[in-house]
Protein backbone atom coordinates (compact mmCIF):
# COMPACT_ATOMS: atom_id res chain seq x y z
CA UNK A 1 0.00 0.00 0.00
CA UNK A 2 2.83 2.41 0.80
CA UNK A 3 4.60 1.83 -2.52
CA UNK A 4 1.54 1.35 -4.70
CA UNK A 5 -0.68 4.09 -3.30
CA UNK A 6 0.67 6.46 -0.65
CA UNK A 7 3.95 7.34 -2.39
CA UNK A 8 1.84 8.31 -5.41
CA UNK A 9 -0.41 10.48 -3.25
CA UNK A 10 -3.34 8.06 -3.39
CA UNK A 11 -5.33 7.45 -0.21
CA UNK A 12 -8.35 5.21 -0.03
CA UNK A 13 -10.68 4.35 2.82
CA UNK A 14 -10.16 0.65 2.06
CA UNK A 15 -6.39 0.94 2.56
CA UNK A 16 -6.91 2.77 5.84
CA UNK A 17 -9.40 0.13 6.95
CA UNK A 18 -6.90 -2.62 6.14
CA UNK A 19 -4.17 -0.80 8.06
CA UNK A 20 -6.49 -0.25 11.03
CA UNK A 21 -7.40 -3.95 11.02
CA UNK A 22 -3.72 -4.90 11.23
CA UNK A 23 -3.26 -2.49 14.16
CA UNK A 24 -6.38 -3.85 15.89
CA UNK A 25 -5.25 -7.47 15.40
CA UNK A 26 -1.83 -6.63 16.84
CA UNK A 27 -3.42 -5.03 19.90
CA UNK A 28 -5.69 -8.03 20.40
CA UNK A 29 -2.71 -10.42 20.30
CA UNK A 30 -1.27 -8.87 23.43
CA UNK A 31 -1.08 -11.33 26.31
CA UNK A 32 -2.47 -8.77 28.76
CA UNK A 33 -4.48 -6.40 26.59
CA UNK A 34 -5.01 -2.95 28.01
CA UNK A 35 -7.94 -0.81 27.13
CA UNK A 36 -7.61 0.27 23.52
CA UNK A 37 -7.42 3.90 24.66
CA UNK A 38 -4.10 3.03 26.33
CA UNK A 39 -2.44 2.30 23.00
CA UNK A 40 -0.64 4.68 20.72
CA UNK A 41 0.54 3.73 17.27
CA UNK A 42 3.60 5.45 15.88
CA UNK A 43 3.22 6.20 12.18
CA UNK A 44 6.97 6.09 11.60
CA UNK A 45 6.66 5.98 7.82
CA UNK A 46 5.93 9.57 6.82
CA UNK A 47 3.37 8.51 4.20
CA UNK A 48 1.18 6.72 6.76
CA UNK A 49 0.03 10.08 8.10
CA UNK A 50 -1.97 10.44 4.90
CA UNK A 51 -4.33 7.77 6.26
CA UNK A 52 -5.20 9.72 9.43
CA UNK A 53 -8.54 11.11 8.18
CA UNK A 54 -9.74 7.54 7.62
CA UNK A 55 -8.39 5.87 10.77
CA UNK A 56 -10.50 5.13 13.86
CA UNK A 57 -10.34 7.77 16.56
CA UNK A 58 -10.42 5.22 19.38
CA UNK A 59 -6.73 4.51 18.73
CA UNK A 60 -4.20 7.30 19.21
CA UNK A 61 -1.98 7.57 16.12
CA UNK A 62 1.24 9.59 16.33
CA UNK A 63 2.24 11.02 12.97
CA UNK A 64 6.03 11.43 13.03
CA UNK A 65 6.05 13.77 10.02
CA UNK A 66 3.74 16.15 11.87
CA UNK A 67 5.66 15.79 15.14
CA UNK A 68 8.99 16.55 13.43
CA UNK A 69 7.57 19.54 11.57
CA UNK A 70 6.02 20.98 14.74
CA UNK A 71 9.24 20.52 16.70
CA UNK A 72 11.32 22.10 13.91
CA UNK A 73 8.94 25.09 13.74
CA UNK A 74 9.16 25.63 17.48
CA UNK A 75 12.96 25.59 17.32
CA UNK A 76 13.03 27.91 14.29
CA UNK A 77 10.70 30.42 15.93
CA UNK A 78 12.56 30.21 19.27
CA UNK A 79 9.50 28.85 21.09
CA UNK A 80 11.76 26.13 22.49
CA UNK A 81 15.52 25.72 22.69
CA UNK A 82 17.20 23.38 20.28
CA UNK A 83 18.39 20.24 22.06
CA UNK A 84 21.89 20.73 20.63
CA UNK A 85 22.25 24.25 22.10
N, CA, C and O atoms as CSV, one atom per row, in Angstrom:
chain,resi,resn,atom,element,x,y,z
A,1,UNK,N,N,0.823,-1.184,0.000
A,1,UNK,CA,C,0.000,0.000,0.000
A,1,UNK,C,C,0.870,1.252,0.000
A,1,UNK,O,O,0.550,2.230,-0.675
A,2,UNK,N,N,1.962,1.226,0.750
A,2,UNK,CA,C,2.828,2.413,0.798
A,2,UNK,C,C,3.411,2.684,-0.583
A,2,UNK,O,O,3.369,3.814,-1.070
A,3,UNK,N,N,3.951,1.649,-1.209
A,3,UNK,CA,C,4.597,1.826,-2.519
A,3,UNK,C,C,3.602,1.994,-3.656
A,3,UNK,O,O,3.856,2.749,-4.595
A,4,UNK,N,N,2.481,1.303,-3.583
A,4,UNK,CA,C,1.536,1.346,-4.703
A,4,UNK,C,C,0.537,2.492,-4.628
A,4,UNK,O,O,-0.024,2.894,-5.648
A,5,UNK,N,N,0.312,3.021,-3.427
A,5,UNK,CA,C,-0.684,4.091,-3.296
A,5,UNK,C,C,-0.109,5.365,-2.662
A,5,UNK,O,O,-0.063,6.416,-3.300
A,6,UNK,N,N,0.321,5.260,-1.420
A,6,UNK,CA,C,0.669,6.461,-0.655
A,6,UNK,C,C,1.799,7.271,-1.281
A,6,UNK,O,O,1.726,8.499,-1.321
A,7,UNK,N,N,2.836,6.606,-1.767
A,7,UNK,CA,C,3.949,7.340,-2.390
A,7,UNK,C,C,3.467,8.121,-3.609
A,7,UNK,O,O,4.045,9.148,-3.966
A,8,UNK,N,N,2.412,7.630,-4.240
A,8,UNK,CA,C,1.840,8.305,-5.410
A,8,UNK,C,C,0.777,9.328,-5.021
A,8,UNK,O,O,0.151,9.936,-5.889
A,9,UNK,N,N,0.572,9.518,-3.709
A,9,UNK,CA,C,-0.410,10.484,-3.246
A,9,UNK,C,C,-1.837,9.966,-3.244
A,9,UNK,O,O,-2.782,10.749,-3.145
A,10,UNK,N,N,-2.003,8.662,-3.352
A,10,UNK,CA,C,-3.337,8.061,-3.386
A,10,UNK,C,C,-3.688,7.550,-1.992
A,10,UNK,O,O,-2.937,6.777,-1.397
A,11,UNK,N,N,-4.822,7.981,-1.482
A,11,UNK,CA,C,-5.331,7.452,-0.211
A,11,UNK,C,C,-6.739,6.938,-0.444
A,11,UNK,O,O,-7.551,7.580,-1.111
A,12,UNK,N,N,-7.011,5.784,0.110
A,12,UNK,CA,C,-8.353,5.210,-0.027
A,12,UNK,C,C,-8.844,4.740,1.335
A,12,UNK,O,O,-8.057,4.273,2.158
A,13,UNK,N,N,-10.131,4.863,1.567
A,13,UNK,CA,C,-10.676,4.353,2.822
A,13,UNK,C,C,-10.400,2.861,3.013
A,13,UNK,O,O,-10.191,2.414,4.141
A,14,UNK,N,N,-10.395,2.089,1.928
A,14,UNK,CA,C,-10.159,0.648,2.063
A,14,UNK,C,C,-8.734,0.355,2.530
A,14,UNK,O,O,-8.528,-0.579,3.304
A,15,UNK,N,N,-7.764,1.117,2.086
A,15,UNK,CA,C,-6.390,0.940,2.560
A,15,UNK,C,C,-6.280,1.291,4.038
A,15,UNK,O,O,-5.618,0.589,4.802
A,16,UNK,N,N,-6.927,2.371,4.432
A,16,UNK,CA,C,-6.910,2.766,5.840
A,16,UNK,C,C,-7.600,1.719,6.698
A,16,UNK,O,O,-7.137,1.411,7.796
A,17,UNK,N,N,-8.696,1.176,6.207
A,17,UNK,CA,C,-9.399,0.130,6.946
A,17,UNK,C,C,-8.506,-1.090,7.116
A,17,UNK,O,O,-8.442,-1.665,8.203
A,18,UNK,N,N,-7.817,-1.490,6.052
A,18,UNK,CA,C,-6.898,-2.620,6.137
A,18,UNK,C,C,-5.785,-2.366,7.132
A,18,UNK,O,O,-5.434,-3.254,7.910
A,19,UNK,N,N,-5.225,-1.169,7.118
A,19,UNK,CA,C,-4.168,-0.804,8.061
A,19,UNK,C,C,-4.702,-0.827,9.491
A,19,UNK,O,O,-4.044,-1.347,10.392
A,20,UNK,N,N,-5.884,-0.271,9.699
A,20,UNK,CA,C,-6.490,-0.251,11.030
A,20,UNK,C,C,-6.776,-1.667,11.528
A,20,UNK,O,O,-6.655,-1.937,12.723
A,21,UNK,N,N,-7.148,-2.561,10.634
A,21,UNK,CA,C,-7.403,-3.947,11.016
A,21,UNK,C,C,-6.113,-4.631,11.480
A,21,UNK,O,O,-6.131,-5.409,12.434
A,22,UNK,N,N,-5.006,-4.344,10.811
A,22,UNK,CA,C,-3.716,-4.899,11.234
A,22,UNK,C,C,-3.356,-4.376,12.623
A,22,UNK,O,O,-2.916,-5.142,13.480
A,23,UNK,N,N,-3.539,-3.086,12.845
A,23,UNK,CA,C,-3.261,-2.492,14.155
A,23,UNK,C,C,-4.143,-3.139,15.222
A,23,UNK,O,O,-3.656,-3.523,16.286
A,24,UNK,N,N,-5.435,-3.259,14.937
A,24,UNK,CA,C,-6.379,-3.851,15.887
A,24,UNK,C,C,-5.995,-5.296,16.199
A,24,UNK,O,O,-6.025,-5.701,17.361
A,25,UNK,N,N,-5.639,-6.073,15.189
A,25,UNK,CA,C,-5.251,-7.468,15.400
A,25,UNK,C,C,-3.992,-7.556,16.253
A,25,UNK,O,O,-3.871,-8.449,17.092
A,26,UNK,N,N,-3.064,-6.645,16.046
A,26,UNK,CA,C,-1.832,-6.627,16.839
A,26,UNK,C,C,-2.146,-6.327,18.299
A,26,UNK,O,O,-1.597,-6.963,19.199
A,27,UNK,N,N,-3.017,-5.373,18.531
A,27,UNK,CA,C,-3.418,-5.034,19.901
A,27,UNK,C,C,-4.091,-6.231,20.569
A,27,UNK,O,O,-3.820,-6.535,21.730
A,28,UNK,N,N,-4.959,-6.898,19.839
A,28,UNK,CA,C,-5.693,-8.030,20.405
A,28,UNK,C,C,-4.797,-9.230,20.694
A,28,UNK,O,O,-5.167,-10.087,21.497
A,29,UNK,N,N,-3.637,-9.311,20.065
A,29,UNK,CA,C,-2.715,-10.418,20.296
A,29,UNK,C,C,-1.922,-10.258,21.586
A,29,UNK,O,O,-1.252,-11.192,22.025
A,30,UNK,N,N,-1.994,-9.094,22.184
A,30,UNK,CA,C,-1.271,-8.865,23.432
A,30,UNK,C,C,-1.718,-9.868,24.484
A,30,UNK,O,O,-2.900,-10.195,24.579
A,31,UNK,N,N,-0.763,-10.354,25.275
A,31,UNK,CA,C,-1.079,-11.330,26.311
A,31,UNK,C,C,-1.965,-10.719,27.402
A,31,UNK,O,O,-2.878,-11.373,27.906
A,32,UNK,N,N,-1.690,-9.480,27.756
A,32,UNK,CA,C,-2.475,-8.770,28.764
A,32,UNK,C,C,-2.996,-7.484,28.131
A,32,UNK,O,O,-2.463,-6.404,28.386
A,33,UNK,N,N,-4.027,-7.597,27.313
A,33,UNK,CA,C,-4.484,-6.399,26.586
A,33,UNK,C,C,-4.991,-5.298,27.513
A,33,UNK,O,O,-5.797,-5.543,28.411
A,34,UNK,N,N,-4.518,-4.127,27.287
A,34,UNK,CA,C,-5.007,-2.946,28.009
A,34,UNK,C,C,-6.233,-2.426,27.270
A,34,UNK,O,O,-6.590,-2.917,26.199
A,35,UNK,N,N,-6.847,-1.455,27.849
A,35,UNK,CA,C,-7.935,-0.808,27.132
A,35,UNK,C,C,-7.355,-0.206,25.861
A,35,UNK,O,O,-6.221,0.274,25.860
A,36,UNK,N,N,-8.117,-0.229,24.795
A,36,UNK,CA,C,-7.608,0.266,23.516
A,36,UNK,C,C,-7.187,1.731,23.618
A,36,UNK,O,O,-6.304,2.168,22.879
A,37,UNK,N,N,-7.799,2.493,24.517
A,37,UNK,CA,C,-7.424,3.896,24.662
A,37,UNK,C,C,-6.019,4.054,25.216
A,37,UNK,O,O,-5.447,5.142,25.145
A,38,UNK,N,N,-5.449,2.982,25.770
A,38,UNK,CA,C,-4.102,3.031,26.328
A,38,UNK,C,C,-3.022,2.835,25.277
A,38,UNK,O,O,-1.836,2.929,25.592
A,39,UNK,N,N,-3.401,2.570,24.053
A,39,UNK,CA,C,-2.439,2.304,23.001
A,39,UNK,C,C,-2.203,3.548,22.155
A,39,UNK,O,O,-3.104,4.357,21.933
A,40,UNK,N,N,-0.992,3.672,21.703
A,40,UNK,CA,C,-0.641,4.682,20.723
A,40,UNK,C,C,0.124,3.978,19.625
A,40,UNK,O,O,0.939,3.097,19.900
A,41,UNK,N,N,-0.123,4.351,18.403
A,41,UNK,CA,C,0.540,3.734,17.268
A,41,UNK,C,C,1.386,4.793,16.582
A,41,UNK,O,O,0.878,5.822,16.137
A,42,UNK,N,N,2.661,4.531,16.505
A,42,UNK,CA,C,3.597,5.454,15.879
A,42,UNK,C,C,3.587,5.242,14.370
A,42,UNK,O,O,3.925,4.162,13.887
A,43,UNK,N,N,3.206,6.259,13.643
A,43,UNK,CA,C,3.219,6.200,12.178
A,43,UNK,C,C,4.599,6.644,11.718
A,43,UNK,O,O,4.779,7.774,11.265
A,44,UNK,N,N,5.572,5.746,11.836
A,44,UNK,CA,C,6.969,6.086,11.600
A,44,UNK,C,C,7.298,6.251,10.121
A,44,UNK,O,O,8.310,6.869,9.791
A,45,UNK,N,N,6.500,5.733,9.249
A,45,UNK,CA,C,6.661,5.981,7.817
A,45,UNK,C,C,5.889,7.263,7.519
A,45,UNK,O,O,4.687,7.341,7.775
A,46,UNK,N,N,6.569,8.255,6.985
A,46,UNK,CA,C,5.928,9.566,6.818
A,46,UNK,C,C,4.657,9.519,5.974
A,46,UNK,O,O,3.758,10.336,6.176
A,47,UNK,N,N,4.564,8.588,5.044
A,47,UNK,CA,C,3.374,8.507,4.197
A,47,UNK,C,C,2.144,8.007,4.951
A,47,UNK,O,O,1.019,8.303,4.548
A,48,UNK,N,N,2.335,7.262,6.027
A,48,UNK,CA,C,1.180,6.716,6.758
A,48,UNK,C,C,0.294,7.801,7.350
A,48,UNK,O,O,-0.892,7.566,7.585
A,49,UNK,N,N,0.842,8.971,7.594
A,49,UNK,CA,C,0.034,10.081,8.097
A,49,UNK,C,C,-1.083,10.479,7.149
A,49,UNK,O,O,-2.069,11.087,7.566
A,50,UNK,N,N,-0.932,10.139,5.881
A,50,UNK,CA,C,-1.975,10.443,4.900
A,50,UNK,C,C,-3.263,9.668,5.185
A,50,UNK,O,O,-4.336,10.050,4.716
A,51,UNK,N,N,-3.158,8.585,5.949
A,51,UNK,CA,C,-4.332,7.775,6.265
A,51,UNK,C,C,-5.121,8.301,7.455
A,51,UNK,O,O,-6.236,7.841,7.703
A,52,UNK,N,N,-4.567,9.253,8.193
A,52,UNK,CA,C,-5.203,9.722,9.434
A,52,UNK,C,C,-6.687,10.087,9.309
A,52,UNK,O,O,-7.461,9.741,10.200
A,53,UNK,N,N,-7.112,10.767,8.250
A,53,UNK,CA,C,-8.540,11.110,8.175
A,53,UNK,C,C,-9.454,9.889,8.139
A,53,UNK,O,O,-10.639,9.997,8.455
A,54,UNK,N,N,-8.925,8.740,7.760
A,54,UNK,CA,C,-9.741,7.539,7.617
A,54,UNK,C,C,-9.601,6.567,8.790
A,54,UNK,O,O,-10.343,5.588,8.866
A,55,UNK,N,N,-8.667,6.820,9.700
A,55,UNK,CA,C,-8.387,5.871,10.773
A,55,UNK,C,C,-9.317,6.080,11.960
A,55,UNK,O,O,-9.789,7.194,12.188
A,56,UNK,N,N,-9.585,5.010,12.723
A,56,UNK,CA,C,-10.505,5.130,13.862
A,56,UNK,C,C,-9.938,6.023,14.949
A,56,UNK,O,O,-8.743,5.979,15.244
A,57,UNK,N,N,-10.793,6.827,15.538
A,57,UNK,CA,C,-10.336,7.774,16.556
A,57,UNK,C,C,-10.138,7.118,17.920
A,57,UNK,O,O,-9.582,7.745,18.822
A,58,UNK,N,N,-10.578,5.873,18.090
A,58,UNK,CA,C,-10.419,5.219,19.381
A,58,UNK,C,C,-8.972,4.779,19.629
A,58,UNK,O,O,-8.614,4.413,20.748
A,59,UNK,N,N,-8.158,4.817,18.600
A,59,UNK,CA,C,-6.730,4.507,18.728
A,59,UNK,C,C,-5.965,5.804,18.498
A,59,UNK,O,O,-6.262,6.545,17.560
A,60,UNK,N,N,-4.986,6.080,19.346
A,60,UNK,CA,C,-4.202,7.301,19.205
A,60,UNK,C,C,-3.035,7.035,18.252
A,60,UNK,O,O,-2.147,6.238,18.557
A,61,UNK,N,N,-3.043,7.699,17.110
A,61,UNK,CA,C,-1.983,7.566,16.123
A,61,UNK,C,C,-1.058,8.771,16.223
A,61,UNK,O,O,-1.522,9.910,16.267
A,62,UNK,N,N,0.238,8.526,16.259
A,62,UNK,CA,C,1.239,9.587,16.335
A,62,UNK,C,C,1.930,9.702,14.979
A,62,UNK,O,O,2.666,8.805,14.568
A,63,UNK,N,N,1.689,10.790,14.306
A,63,UNK,CA,C,2.238,11.023,12.973
A,63,UNK,C,C,3.615,11.665,13.105
A,63,UNK,O,O,3.716,12.841,13.454
A,64,UNK,N,N,4.679,10.907,12.829
A,64,UNK,CA,C,6.032,11.425,13.028
A,64,UNK,C,C,6.344,12.604,12.108
A,64,UNK,O,O,7.097,13.497,12.497
A,65,UNK,N,N,5.790,12.628,10.912
A,65,UNK,CA,C,6.047,13.767,10.022
A,65,UNK,C,C,5.528,15.051,10.654
A,65,UNK,O,O,6.204,16.079,10.632
A,66,UNK,N,N,4.336,14.988,11.212
A,66,UNK,CA,C,3.743,16.154,11.870
A,66,UNK,C,C,4.516,16.529,13.138
A,66,UNK,O,O,4.753,17.708,13.401
A,67,UNK,N,N,4.903,15.527,13.910
A,67,UNK,CA,C,5.664,15.794,15.135
A,67,UNK,C,C,7.005,16.456,14.828
A,67,UNK,O,O,7.402,17.404,15.505
A,68,UNK,N,N,7.700,15.958,13.812
A,68,UNK,CA,C,8.988,16.548,13.433
A,68,UNK,C,C,8.816,17.979,12.930
A,68,UNK,O,O,9.594,18.865,13.284
A,69,UNK,N,N,7.800,18.200,12.108
A,69,UNK,CA,C,7.567,19.545,11.570
A,69,UNK,C,C,7.226,20.530,12.685
A,69,UNK,O,O,7.719,21.658,12.690
A,70,UNK,N,N,6.393,20.112,13.619
A,70,UNK,CA,C,6.021,20.981,14.742
A,70,UNK,C,C,7.238,21.316,15.591
A,70,UNK,O,O,7.441,22.471,15.965
A,71,UNK,N,N,8.039,20.316,15.891
A,71,UNK,CA,C,9.235,20.523,16.702
A,71,UNK,C,C,10.225,21.453,15.986
A,71,UNK,O,O,10.804,22.343,16.609
A,72,UNK,N,N,10.414,21.244,14.682
A,72,UNK,CA,C,11.319,22.103,13.905
A,72,UNK,C,C,10.819,23.544,13.890
A,72,UNK,O,O,11.616,24.473,14.019
A,73,UNK,N,N,9.514,23.742,13.733
A,73,UNK,CA,C,8.938,25.086,13.737
A,73,UNK,C,C,9.167,25.772,15.080
A,73,UNK,O,O,9.517,26.952,15.126
A,74,UNK,N,N,8.972,25.045,16.157
A,74,UNK,CA,C,9.157,25.628,17.478
A,74,UNK,C,C,10.607,26.018,17.723
A,74,UNK,O,O,10.877,27.026,18.377
A,75,UNK,N,N,11.535,25.236,17.209
A,75,UNK,CA,C,12.960,25.594,17.322
A,75,UNK,C,C,13.264,26.816,16.458
A,75,UNK,O,O,13.938,27.746,16.900
A,76,UNK,N,N,12.760,26.807,15.219
A,76,UNK,CA,C,13.031,27.913,14.292
A,76,UNK,C,C,12.467,29.230,14.783
A,76,UNK,O,O,13.065,30.280,14.549
A,77,UNK,N,N,11.337,29.197,15.454
A,77,UNK,CA,C,10.695,30.417,15.933
A,77,UNK,C,C,11.057,30.717,17.404
A,77,UNK,O,O,10.457,31.585,18.038
A,78,UNK,N,N,12.029,29.994,17.915
A,78,UNK,CA,C,12.564,30.206,19.267
A,78,UNK,C,C,11.518,29.990,20.365
A,78,UNK,O,O,11.644,30.536,21.462
A,79,UNK,N,N,10.491,29.197,20.069
A,79,UNK,CA,C,9.502,28.849,21.095
A,79,UNK,C,C,10.097,27.867,22.102
A,79,UNK,O,O,9.716,27.845,23.272
A,80,UNK,N,N,11.039,27.059,21.621
A,80,UNK,CA,C,11.760,26.133,22.489
A,80,UNK,C,C,13.229,26.162,22.081
A,80,UNK,O,O,13.567,26.534,20.958
A,81,UNK,N,N,14.083,25.770,22.997
A,81,UNK,CA,C,15.519,25.720,22.692
A,81,UNK,C,C,15.827,24.447,21.919
A,81,UNK,O,O,15.224,23.400,22.154
A,82,UNK,N,N,16.759,24.551,21.010
A,82,UNK,CA,C,17.201,23.378,20.279
A,82,UNK,C,C,17.951,22.457,21.235
A,82,UNK,O,O,18.727,22.932,22.064
A,83,UNK,N,N,17.734,21.169,21.135
A,83,UNK,CA,C,18.393,20.243,22.059
A,83,UNK,C,C,19.904,20.235,21.920
A,83,UNK,O,O,20.590,19.774,22.833
A,84,UNK,N,N,20.451,20.725,20.819
A,84,UNK,CA,C,21.888,20.731,20.626
A,84,UNK,C,C,22.539,22.032,21.122
A,84,UNK,O,O,23.763,22.163,21.108
A,85,UNK,N,N,21.706,22.992,21.563
A,85,UNK,CA,C,22.254,24.248,22.096
A,85,UNK,C,C,22.731,24.078,23.514
A,85,UNK,O,O,23.221,25.032,24.119
